[in-house]
């Protein structure tokens, strides 16, 4: 597995070139770890937003994302609620 950080907003040429492959890794992860069926998640369920409180999409989804992150960390990694605060 090779991890490469690329700009997703606005989409860079590297992001566009690697999106399908990255999506397939994400989908396999969801199927193996979370037991999602092969038809889920769809490519339309993947949404990338810039990590910036100046971005309205990020601000509008922050609470939902932080809650999901905390649930994931506690269920999969057995973190405590205090390990899953909004700063993490």
C-alpha positions, 0 to 999 in steps of 0.5 A: 500500500502506498499512501500519497497525499494529493489535493482534492479541492479543487481536484488536482490531476493526481487526485483525478488520476488515482480516484478510482483506485483509491475508491476501490481500496476504500470499498474493500476496507468497508467490505472487510472491516464493516461487512458492507455488501459489495454494492455498498458503498456506492461511489456517490456515498464518498464525499471529500471536503477540504479540512478548513473551518473557512469552507462551508461544506466542512463546517456544515458536516463537522458535527456529523463527521466528528460523531462518526469518527468517535463511534468508529474509534470506540468500536474498532479501536476501543478508544474511550470517549475522551480519546475521541473529542472534536480536536482529534 
